[in-house]
Amino acid sequence: MANLASNFVGIRSPNPFWLASAPPTDKEYNVRRAFEAGWGGVVWKTLGLDPHIVNVNGPRYGAIWGADRRLLGLNNIELITDRPLQVNLDEIVAVKRDFPDRAVVVSLMVPCEEEPWKFILPLVEATGADGVELNFGCPHGMSERGMGSAVGQVPEYIEMVTRWVKANTRMPVIVKLTPNITDIRKPATAAKAGGADAVSLINTINSITGVDLDLFAPEPTIDGRGAHGGYCGPAVKPIALNMVAEIARSSDLRGLPISGIGGVTTWRDAAEFLALGAGNVQVCTAAMTYGFRIVQEMISGLSDYLDAKEMSLSDLVGRAVPNVCDWKDLNLNAVSKAHIHQDLCIKCGRCYAACEDTSHQAIAMLPGRVFEVKDDECVACNLCVNVCPVENCITMERMAPGSVDPRTGRVVSPDYANWTTHPNNPLATAAE
């Protein structure tokens, strides 16, 4: 098996799979079970100094399901830990003593003043923890108290608090970023300016997942009322991947380590985050859905993939970043056409209905419910591939340079890296 040992900003773990700060890392019992199952590290559920944290004693999660009842997303309204600070600190000591090879990072959230940070950091450092993660992302409850995303949405606050923390601890400092912002590069830049050793993202997204149409209140509903919460799970993965990539490909942020979070459910998800620049990944919803042993599939799957590719873990990190570009830099001379493999087609007609009603009328229905692509109308939008219920029944076939595009009558040109300088671009021609 490939060596999955990870060294993230000096924090070592046997694999890059960490549990994110959340209910699964709320106490010693959970964390011990996680380490016994094989997780490489945990970020302990957020600690604070407020002794009056009270979580709701009712539904804490709203959910979005797929048609097969598969959980796609969770909306949680849970706050930071409501367990006593000293109890958490004592449990961290015990866990780190018994699992010295695992990463234990402690998530922290205290008021936006220097003294509370000066107070709590030595207490955490004394536990033997490997690092701290500054929770600047929680979008509900704590943000109403001037913490969480209330800090994470203001770059000046991020830089200021990060500087305080770096001045008062020897531990590596990871800044957890909120996705509830227009440009993720701005808070990341502030974290870097404050001296952060790394950033982690994304935290949860502001959301209401549903409305009870009998009570007329958002779900989860507490005594007839509901509040927005934080959305997580497989549904947020595309947003998380984009934000990770934006930081990884920014010239101003080059070299800033990233811990990727957001919808990691399989080894493939993890590999995608790593390829887009994350040094490790953090998982929450998948563990809450399937239990801690899901990490075994992640470990074996990623290891097998790296073996098959003859790559190391470090080879994978950032491998896809050079291929992420702005739309203007896409090759507009690349031409593909859809192809229906008749031996796999079940004649359901979904491709035909989707294309005929909502796309480019590029699929013909022939006698006997045989569906064929009309190349002269196909623009390679890929909709038919995405609605087809049979994997690989419809594929996109790349046209070779020199062949004639039946839709336009133009010869397909070789690939060009940058359309802005291509002679077929009328704007480039006009500029000349």
Secondary structure in CASP SS format (residue, H / E / C, confidence):
PFRMAT SS
TARGET T0000
AUTHOR 0000-0000-0000
METHOD secondary structure of the structure
MODEL  1
M C 1.00
A C 1.00
N C 1.00
L C 1.00
A C 1.00
S E 1.00
N E 1.00
F E 1.00
V C 1.00
G C 1.00
I E 1.00
R E 1.00
S E 1.00
P C 1.00
N C 1.00
P C 1.00
F E 1.00
W E 1.00
L E 1.00
A C 1.00
S C 1.00
A C 1.00
P H 1.00
P H 1.00
T H 1.00
D C 1.00
K C 1.00
E H 1.00
Y H 1.00
N H 1.00
V H 1.00
R H 1.00
R H 1.00
A H 1.00
F H 1.00
E H 1.00
A H 1.00
G C 1.00
W C 1.00
G C 1.00
G E 1.00
V E 1.00
V E 1.00
W E 1.00
K E 1.00
T E 1.00
L E 1.00
G C 1.00
L C 1.00
D C 1.00
P C 1.00
H C 1.00
I C 1.00
V C 1.00
N C 1.00
V C 1.00
N C 1.00
G C 1.00
P C 1.00
R C 1.00
Y E 1.00
G E 1.00
A E 1.00
I E 1.00
W E 1.00
G C 1.00
A C 1.00
D C 1.00
R C 1.00
R C 1.00
L E 1.00
L E 1.00
G E 1.00
L E 1.00
N E 1.00
N E 1.00
I C 1.00
E C 1.00
L C 1.00
I C 1.00
T C 1.00
D C 1.00
R C 1.00
P C 1.00
L H 1.00
Q H 1.00
V H 1.00
N H 1.00
L H 1.00
D H 1.00
E H 1.00
I H 1.00
V H 1.00
A H 1.00
V H 1.00
K H 1.00
R H 1.00
D H 1.00
F C 1.00
P C 1.00
D C 1.00
R C 1.00
A E 1.00
V E 1.00
V E 1.00
V E 1.00
S E 1.00
L E 1.00
M C 1.00
V C 1.00
P C 1.00
C C 1.00
E C 1.00
E H 1.00
E H 1.00
P H 1.00
W H 1.00
K H 1.00
F H 1.00
I H 1.00
L H 1.00
P H 1.00
L H 1.00
V H 1.00
E H 1.00
A C 1.00
T C 1.00
G C 1.00
A C 1.00
D C 1.00
G E 1.00
V E 1.00
E E 1.00
L E 1.00
N E 1.00
F C 1.00
G C 1.00
C C 1.00
P C 1.00
H C 1.00
G C 1.00
M H 1.00
S H 1.00
E H 1.00
R H 1.00
G C 1.00
M C 1.00
G C 1.00
S H 1.00
A H 1.00
V H 1.00
G H 1.00
Q C 1.00
V C 1.00
P H 1.00
E H 1.00
Y H 1.00
I H 1.00
E H 1.00
M H 1.00
V H 1.00
T H 1.00
R H 1.00
W H 1.00
V H 1.00
K H 1.00
A H 1.00
N C 1.00
T C 1.00
R C 1.00
M C 1.00
P C 1.00
V E 1.00
I E 1.00
V E 1.00
K E 1.00
L C 1.00
T C 1.00
P C 1.00
N C 1.00
I C 1.00
T C 1.00
D C 1.00
I C 1.00
R H 1.00
K H 1.00
P H 1.00
A H 1.00
T H 1.00
A H 1.00
A H 1.00
K H 1.00
A H 1.00
G C 1.00
G C 1.00
A C 1.00
D C 1.00
A E 1.00
V E 1.00
S E 1.00
L E 1.00
I C 1.00
N C 1.00
T C 1.00
I E 1.00
N E 1.00
S E 1.00
I C 1.00
T C 1.00
G C 1.00
V E 1.00
D E 1.00
L C 1.00
D C 1.00
L C 1.00
F C 1.00
A E 1.00
P E 1.00
E C 1.00
P C 1.00
T C 1.00
I E 1.00
D C 1.00
G C 1.00
R E 1.00
G C 1.00
A C 1.00
H C 1.00
G E 1.00
G E 1.00
Y E 1.00
C E 1.00
G C 1.00
P H 1.00
A H 1.00
V H 1.00
K H 1.00
P H 1.00
I H 1.00
A H 1.00
L H 1.00
N H 1.00
M H 1.00
V H 1.00
A H 1.00
E H 1.00
I H 1.00
A H 1.00
R C 1.00
S C 1.00
S H 1.00
D H 1.00
L H 1.00
R C 1.00
G C 1.00
L C 1.00
P C 1.00
I E 1.00
S E 1.00
G E 1.00
I E 1.00
G C 1.00
G C 1.00
V C 1.00
T C 1.00
T C 1.00
W H 1.00
R H 1.00
D H 1.00
A H 1.00
A H 1.00
E H 1.00
F H 1.00
L H 1.00
A H 1.00
L C 1.00
G C 1.00
A C 1.00
G C 1.00
N E 1.00
V E 1.00
Q E 1.00
V E 1.00
C C 1.00
T H 1.00
A H 1.00
A H 1.00
M H 1.00
T H 1.00
Y H 1.00
G C 1.00
F C 1.00
R C 1.00
I H 1.00
V H 1.00
Q H 1.00
E H 1.00
M H 1.00
I H 1.00
S H 1.00
G H 1.00
L H 1.00
S H 1.00
D H 1.00
Y H 1.00
L H 1.00
D H 1.00
A H 1.00
K H 1.00
E C 1.00
M C 1.00
S C 1.00
L H 1.00
S H 1.00
D H 1.00
L H 1.00
V C 1.00
G C 1.00
R C 1.00
A C 1.00
V H 1.00
P H 1.00
N H 1.00
V C 1.00
C C 1.00
D C 1.00
W H 1.00
K H 1.00
D H 1.00
L C 1.00
N C 1.00
L C 1.00
N C 1.00
A C 1.00
V C 1.00
S E 1.00
K E 1.00
A E 1.00
H E 1.00
I E 1.00
H C 1.00
Q C 1.00
D C 1.00
L C 1.00
C C 1.00
I C 1.00
K C 1.00
C C 1.00
G C 1.00
R H 1.00
C H 1.00
Y H 1.00
A H 1.00
A H 1.00
C H 1.00
E H 1.00
D H 1.00
T H 1.00
S C 1.00
H C 1.00
Q C 1.00
A C 1.00
I E 1.00
A E 1.00
M E 1.00
L E 1.00
P C 1.00
G C 1.00
R C 1.00
V E 1.00
F E 1.00
E E 1.00
V E 1.00
K C 1.00
D C 1.00
D C 1.00
E C 1.00
C C 1.00
V C 1.00
A C 1.00
C C 1.00
N C 1.00
L H 1.00
C H 1.00
V H 1.00
N H 1.00
V H 1.00
C C 1.00
P C 1.00
V C 1.00
E C 1.00
N C 1.00
C C 1.00
I E 1.00
T E 1.00
M E 1.00
E E 1.00
R E 1.00
M C 1.00
A C 1.00
P C 1.00
G C 1.00
S C 1.00
V E 1.00
D C 1.00
P C 1.00
R C 1.00
T C 1.00
G C 1.00
R C 1.00
V E 1.00
V C 1.00
S C 1.00
P C 1.00
D C 1.00
Y C 1.00
A C 1.00
N C 1.00
W H 1.00
T H 1.00
T H 1.00
H C 1.00
P C 1.00
N C 1.00
N C 1.00
P H 1.00
L H 1.00
A H 1.00
T H 1.00
A H 1.00
A H 1.00
E C 1.00
END
